[in-house]
Amino acid sequence: MTRFDGRKDDELRPTRITRNFIDTAEGAVLIEVGHTRVLCTVSVTQGVPSWKRGSGEGWLTAEYSMLPGSVKGRKRREFTNRDGRSVEIQRLIGRALRAVVDLRAFPDFTLAVDCDVLQADGGTRCASITGAMIALHDAVQTLAAREKLLHWPIRDWAAAVSVGVVHGIEVLDLNYKEDFAADVDMNIIATAGGKIIEVQGTAEGDPFSRESFHKMVDLGLKGAVELTDLQKRAVAAEATA
């Protein structure tokens, strides 16, 4: 199949990672996946929610939003009435990152993850998770430098990527045009070790087969591992600079 942007079926969009994008958060990453751009920050605050007090653990929470100029025609800002999609996505981001973090390493601290979509062209939740993982790493490094860690908390790298069926073909990392045309839309969140954290998949039209499901999972795991390699290279590049 000839894709809208000329990529191979199993090829990721060009991905660019800029660390330390702003100076006011302990971790701050701009991630660009094709034309999708997300600012991911992680801020360290003292204290944990009331239901976590006395547990000997810290906490990690996430918020997600699409800025007004992220789509054509302007998206209305979310104030008191949160968009149900945004709430669902921020819960996904929190679950994905907590899956690879040992909360016992930073008792009485909260890591607040914020993912703000600057420009949307498909896969914003996946880009948010992938970028936030690097920002989380940088925030944890800051805690380590302040001697606030009991031990290193990150157990593995996590990344996310979309897969789908477009015109009968399983493809990796859908942009907006492909997502709009997809018969099946799926998101795979996985670790660098190839273990699955979460799978979200929906038939937009006819139900899909188990064979197609397995192909999409394999594609998604391939893409997620490639993204974790990019994450590790981004961190290593600054360490050797």
Secondary structure by P-SEA (a helix, b strand, c coil): cccccccccccccbbbbbccccccccbbbbbbcccbbbbbbbbbbccccccccccccccccbbbbbcccccccccccccccccaaaaaaaaaaaaaaaaaccccccccbbbbbbbbbcccccaaaaaaaaaaaaaaaaaaaaaaaacccccccccbbbbbbbbbbccccccccccaaaaaaccccbbbbbcccccccbbbbbcccccccaaaaaaaaaaaaaaaaaaaaaaaaaaaaaaac
